[in-house]
Amino acid sequence: MKFLHAADIHLDSPLSGLAAYADAPVSLLRTATRAAFGNLISDAIAEAVDFVIISGDLYDGTWRDFNTGLFFCSEMAKLDRVGIPVYLLYGNHDAESEMTRKLQLPPNVHQFDTRKPQTYELPSLKVALHGRSFKDAATTENLAVGYPDAKPGWLNIGVLHTALEGNSAHANYAPCSLAQLTAKGYVYWALGHVHDYQVVCEAPWVVFAGNVQGRHVRETGPRGAVLVTAEGSEIVSVERRYYDVLRWERLDVQVGDAQTLSDVIRLVGRAMGDLVTNAGHQLPLAVRVRLLGKTSAHGELFGRDVQLRAEVLAQTMVYGAERLWLEKLRVETMPLIDKQAIEARADAVAELQVLLDTATDDPQLLRELIEDLQALVSKAPIELSDMVPQFPAIRQGDVADLVRTIAPTLLAQLAEVK
């Protein structure tokens, strides 16, 4: 007996951090969650699974129109035609309180109740599925404690959307402990809500399937669902399957050996080439690049965000825009020159260092700086506003952190130390 355990589909959720740029693969971004879900459905049919479990957050909140629901119905109909049932549990993003539109689903889709735990029995397989959907998005009660005891002699599966204990990065919905889950006597817990794949426990199996498609750079690496094989009332294997159509990666490039901006670009190009070569797949890559290390090129990188992005994009063209795409480039290098070396110069640069050291404690200077920078920001094109991370702080009149961040770079550039 085989089943697919999926969660956190977030159908039609936009992929964040890409569409703002003119060179973004817009069509791919718009349809990525649908395409990944379609891959899941195709695999379910190819594997002839006995059923599919969706452990919450099928949707990303209420639909803009009925097209999201119609797409889901069409995919479910494919499974219906080959006799594969689906057991659907609603999580915080598709709770009753979040959904203002609904469609009647195909007959093979079985929805877990929101009022109390519900059990679906499959007598021919001797499988019992226990679950309870979210009625309200902000469900903070422990739903698991109300689940029924295991049905003796059957393969019992718990379906739950939960943060579980220790997942502080996720909202604390339907909190419960691992001990509470294992006490139920189920063989497998099909969990949702945490977007990273995790096998929390193997006796019994407690598994977060993760989401099927990464939606931003915080969701790097492969994404998909879990194919579970069982014999009788025992789990034989838990196999991760990949369905994503675009993959997010972070790339840290050490540029300490770089002497010039050109050297930096060559190092980035080489690192990107290695990333593509070692990827082990042909999916498009959306990459966030960070430049790190103490380098004599630090001053030359100052204030050249647009040029740097263009230079790195030129490097990616070797691999094709459909294969490699730059999500963002961050300069986090440091100058080789230190504070003591600048002080020893006893020139205008040293005097500027003294001024910058005290700038954040000078209200009048900060006010004048805010006025000048806000005037500059107000005239900036919209597309530039989206690309400069310091703009929101300037609009809010918070420039102290900006001064502290920019000062070493500015001094390194003026000092012209090679």
Secondary structure, 3 states (H helix, E strand, C coil): CEEEEECCCCECCCCCCCCCCCCCCHHHHHHHHHHHHHHHHHHHHHCCCCEEEEECCCECCCCCCCHHHHHHHHHHHHHHHCCCCEEEECCCCCCCCCCCCCCCCCCCEEECCCCCCEEEEECCCCEEEEECCCCCCCCCCCCHHHCCCCCCCCEEEEEEECCCCCCCCCCCCCCCCHHHHHCCCCCEEEEECCCCCEEEEECCEEEECCCCCCCCCCCCCCCEEEEEEEECCEEEEEEEEECCCCEEEEEEEECCCCCCHHHHHHHHHHHHHHHHHHCCCCCCEEEEEEEEEEECCHHHHCCCHHHHHHHHHHHHCCCCCCCEEEEEEEEEEEECCCHHHHHCCCCHHHHHHHHHHHHCCCHHHHHHHHHHHHHHHHCCCHHHHHHCCCHHHHHCCCCHHHHHHHHHHHHHHHHCCC
